[in-house]
Amino acid sequence: MDARADLLQGTLDLLILKTLALGALHGWGIAKRIGQLSSDVLRVGQGSLYPALYRLEDRGWIDAEWGISPEGRKAKFYRLTAEGRRQLGAETETWRVFSLAVNHVLRAT
């Protein structure tokens, strides 16, 4: 059985915001860091990542500028904005309440 999991709908924004709270990264770096921080349980595909990044940028929660990746390639580096930090706090609280509720249901006998 493969222990890795695809992301639940609605969690990707939270994971991206948290990842960028740790420092600016390019897209591939964001996906890699989420994998690393989750002990390779969570994986983010490009087909999900880039639309989410564009959506977060449109909402003003992240911004981006072009730079050179550690691999020497031109890449767009994303960073959290002040509004994004506030949103991260709100989404973290929402996730805490949601996961607590799911745990209550799973423990029911």
N, C-alpha and C positions, 0 to 999 in steps of 0.2 A: 504494500500500500504506500502511495506517495504521500509523505507528510506535508509537502508544500501545499499551500492553499491559494486560490485566486482570491482577490480582495472582494469583500462584500460591497455592494453598491452603497455609496454614501460615506465610505471610510477614506477614500483616496484623498479628498481635499484635506482632511485632518492630518493624514500622514505626511502629505507634502508640506503643509504649513509647519508641522513639528520638525520635519527634517530641515527645512530652511531656517528655523529658529536656531539651529545649531551652526549655521553658516551658509554663505552663498554657494551654489552649485549649479552646474549645467545639467541638462535633462538626464543624460545617462548616469551622471553622478548621483542624482536624486534617487533614481531607480535602484542603483547599486547600494546606496546607503540604507534605503528601506529594507532591502534584502539582508544586508549585514546586521542591522539593528534587530531584525526579527529572526536571527539565526537561520536565514534562508527559508523561512516558512512562507513569508509573503513575497510575491513577485509582481512587478508592475511592467506590463507590456507597453511598447511605444504607442499602440493604438488607443490606450487609455490615458497614458501619461501626458502626451502633448495636448490633447483637447482639454484636459484638466488644467494644465499650466496656462493655456490661453484664457480659459474661463476665469481662473484666479487673477490673472493679470487684468482682464477686463473689469473685474470687480474692485480692483485697486488693492488687493490683499498682497500681491507680490509685484515687483517690477523687475526689469531685466536690462542687461547691457551686454554688448558683444565683447568677448575677450578670447584669450587663447587657453585651451584646455591643457592639463598636464601632459597630454599625449601630443601636444603641438598643433592641434587643430583649432580652427575658428569655431567658437561655440557661444551660445547665448547663456549667460549666467544669471540665475534667478536669485532674488533675495526678498525677504519678508519686509513689508512696509509696517508703519505704526498701526495702520488699520488692520493689517494682517495679523499683527500680534494680539490685538483685541479680539479678532475673530477666532484665533487659535484658542484663547481662553474660553470663549463662549462654546466653541465646538468641543473642547476637552470636557467641559462640564456636561454638555449634552450626551457625549459618549459615556461618561461615568454613570449618569442616570440610566441610560439605555442598557449598559452592560450589567448593572446591578439588577435591573428588572429581569433581564434574560437569566441571570444566575438564580433569581428567586423562582422562576418558572422551572428551571432545570432541577432544582433541589426539591421540588414539590413531590410529595409521596401520596 
